[in-house]
Amino acid sequence: MSALTVEQFEQLPEFAKGEYVETDKGYQHGGFVKLKGSLDDLDTKYKTIESQLNSVNEAKQAEIEEAKKQAYEEAKKMETLKKSKDVTRK
C-alpha cells in the first residue's frame, strides 16, 4: 500500500485522518502499519527458527555420518576377527 503525501492526507475528511499515521514514507493507514510490523516480526522469527532448525539438522546429519563410520569400522574389525579365527581353526 502506497503512502499518502501531505497534500493527499490534507484532502481527506477529518473523520478519516484519524486512521492514518505519519511514517517515514508519508501517511499510511494505521492498520496497515500495525499489520506490516506484525508481519515483519513473524518473518524475523521464522528466519531465526529456520536457521536454528538447519543447524540442528546439520548437527544430526554429522552425528549420523559419524555413527555410520564407526559402525563400518566396527564391522571391518569383526570381519577381520572372524577371518583370523577361521584361519587358526584350519
C-alpha positions as CSV (number, residue, x, y, z in Angstrom):
1,M,0.0,0.0,0.0
2,S,1.4,3.3,-1.0
3,A,1.6,6.2,1.4
4,L,-0.3,9.4,1.1
5,T,1.6,12.6,0.5
6,V,1.0,15.5,2.8
7,E,-1.3,17.1,0.2
8,Q,-3.3,13.9,-0.2
9,F,-3.6,13.5,3.6
10,E,-4.8,17.1,4.0
11,Q,-7.6,16.4,1.4
12,L,-9.0,13.6,3.5
13,P,-12.2,14.2,5.5
14,E,-11.4,14.8,9.2
15,F,-13.0,11.5,10.3
16,A,-10.6,9.6,8.0
17,K,-7.5,11.4,9.1
18,G,-7.6,9.7,12.5
19,E,-7.0,6.4,10.8
20,Y,-3.6,7.5,9.3
21,V,-0.2,7.8,10.9
22,E,2.8,9.6,9.7
23,T,5.7,7.4,8.8
24,D,9.0,8.0,7.0
25,K,7.2,7.1,3.8
26,G,4.3,9.6,4.3
27,Y,0.9,9.0,5.8
28,Q,-0.2,5.4,6.0
29,H,-3.3,3.7,7.3
30,G,-2.7,2.7,11.0
31,G,-4.0,-0.8,10.4
32,F,-1.6,-1.3,7.6
33,V,1.4,-0.1,9.7
34,K,0.4,-2.4,12.5
35,L,-0.1,-5.3,10.2
36,K,3.3,-4.7,8.4
37,G,5.0,-4.5,11.8
38,S,3.4,-7.9,12.8
39,L,4.4,-9.5,9.5
40,D,8.0,-8.2,9.8
41,D,8.2,-9.7,13.4
42,L,6.8,-13.0,12.1
43,D,9.3,-13.0,9.3
44,T,12.2,-12.4,11.6
45,K,11.0,-15.2,14.0
46,Y,10.6,-17.6,11.0
47,K,14.1,-16.9,9.8
48,T,15.5,-17.4,13.2
49,I,13.7,-20.7,13.7
50,E,14.6,-21.8,10.2
51,S,18.3,-21.1,10.9
52,Q,18.1,-23.0,14.2
53,L,16.4,-25.9,12.5
54,N,19.0,-26.0,9.8
55,S,21.8,-26.0,12.4
56,V,20.1,-28.9,14.3
57,N,19.7,-30.8,11.0
58,E,23.3,-30.3,10.1
59,A,24.4,-31.5,13.5
60,K,22.2,-34.6,13.3
61,Q,23.5,-35.4,9.8
62,A,27.0,-35.1,11.1
63,E,26.2,-37.5,14.0
64,I,24.6,-39.9,11.6
65,E,27.6,-39.9,9.3
66,E,29.9,-40.4,12.3
67,A,27.8,-43.3,13.6
68,K,27.9,-44.9,10.1
69,K,31.6,-44.5,10.0
70,Q,32.0,-46.1,13.4
71,A,29.6,-48.9,12.5
72,Y,31.6,-49.6,9.4
73,E,34.9,-49.7,11.3
74,E,33.4,-52.0,13.8
75,A,32.1,-54.3,11.1
76,K,35.5,-54.3,9.5
77,K,37.1,-55.3,12.8
78,M,34.6,-58.0,13.3
79,E,35.1,-59.4,9.8
80,T,38.9,-59.3,10.4
81,L,38.5,-61.2,13.7
82,K,36.2,-63.7,12.0
83,K,38.7,-64.3,9.2
84,S,41.6,-64.7,11.7
85,K,39.6,-67.2,13.7
86,D,38.7,-69.2,10.5
87,V,42.4,-69.3,9.6
88,T,43.5,-70.5,13.0
89,R,40.9,-73.3,13.0
90,K,42.1,-74.8,9.8
